[in-house]
Amino acid sequence: MEIAPISLHDANITLLPLEKAHLPALRAAAADGELWRLFFTTVPTPENTENWFDIALEAQSQGKALPFTVLRNSDQKIIGSTRFCNIDKNNRRLEIGYTWYAKSAQRTNINTECKRALLKHAFETLQCIAVEFRTDWFNRTSQAAIERLGAKRDGVLRNHSILPDGRIRDTVVYSILQSEWAGVEKNLNFLLAKYDHTATTVKL
């Protein structure tokens, strides 16, 4: 697994390697819906965006993560962020996480396309044997979205982590195996083919 910054593409999105020049647009994207107010997400607040960026790049320098900025192709607007994280090169595993989108980009085809691009790179280029997704027990929307992709629920890690506000989080874990990728890819292609890619309110 050779993990290095790379741009990934799909029909309506481009995933760019995260860089400091993206920060003003990322602040604006997070402000669309004040996403940081959702207690079960990891969206940076306006005042800690720099710290969020530094942590992401530090994890990248250690080979533990590969963060991306999400660009919408139609208007070249930055609308969110996602990353490969918890990278385990020896066991050819990683997680897709730290994903968030501006409210105006939610409930569109954006997330499905992003996941298709990330999964394709993980399984076909990096040759991962498994890709994980983890989410907060209270984030029911995220759980539904992960299941819609075709991931299977592995279980719940009870009292998994202590959050900055002191809350102890239960983490729901999902995964897709390398042997399942062909079927998952067909499912994603089917979901996306049902919708007009130029629409802004499709529900995936």
KARA-V401348 format. One record per helix or strand. SS is the DSSP state (A for helix, B for strand). FROM is the first residue (numbers start at 1). TO is the last residue. If there is no record, write none. Layout:
# KARA-V401348
ss=SS from=FROM to=TO
ss=SS from=FROM to=TO
This chain:
# KARA-V401348
ss=B from=8 to=9
ss=B from=13 to=17
ss=A from=20 to=31
ss=A from=35 to=37
ss=A from=46 to=61
ss=B from=66 to=72
ss=B from=77 to=88
ss=B from=93 to=101
ss=A from=103 to=105
ss=A from=110 to=125
ss=B from=130 to=136
ss=A from=140 to=149
ss=B from=152 to=162
ss=B from=168 to=177
ss=A from=178 to=193
